[in-house]
């Protein structure tokens, strides 16, 4: 897999409908050699290509049972066609691209995950790896916000995570009249004050709508967390994935090439500017 421009053929092995407009596709390369060589790091993304229609960047949710998993929301011309694919359908896939979550550097520290909506997908692999290597980290804090409790993807998975030693799972719904047991009413940022972690010895990983991440930055700072220890995954109109087309530029960095994971302190000034 040496040519970053070449999409490799992949087959849809499984299609799971998460919500009416969100689907998880399990993909397997048709070429056994490509399948064997493919590797990715938590937080990277692939370009998924529909022949004759175009391609879109999709975060790698995980790799299980020999299949790459991508959770996709139907929001555009290509993604609407992707979520409609049935098992056996063929697509093109190139990648992986971008950098990854700083899991190695975070060893020995509390890990704090803050996500909202479908923003949970880019951190799922990181959470699963942290749980698989549980002794490498201190406390695990998983915070997820949605509009309504039924919008939560993978409810059973969050329930399992609650059973992991020293793993705190906090869920919030912002538009509920009455939230279920063990939930909070409000935005995900309201959970930060409730979470039990060491602000001086924590690494924070965020993904979700940018207004949520801006609010989380302020809440974390108010709780004494340094932005040098906070990371987020950004999205832009990534078309080439190689930093050449310029569509995803934010100041000097290119989201596809220098990201999508950024240390907050490195890009904070650009991120907080309206229009970037």
Buried (B, 14 or more C-beta within 10 A) or exposed (E): BEEEEEBBBBBBBEBEEBEEBBBBBBBBBEEEEBBEEBEBBBBBBBBBBBEEEBBBBBBBBBBEEEBBBBBBBBEEEBBEBBBEBEEEBEBBBBBBBBBBBBBEEBBEBBBBBBBBBBBBBBBBBBBBBBBEEEEBBBBBBBBBBBEEBEBBBBEEBBEEBEEBEEBBBBBBBBEBEEBEEEBBEBBBBBBBEEBEBEBEEBBBBBBBBBEBBBBBBEBBBEEEBBBEBBBBBBBBEBBBBBBEBEEBBBEEBBBBBBBBBBBBEBBBEBBEEEEB
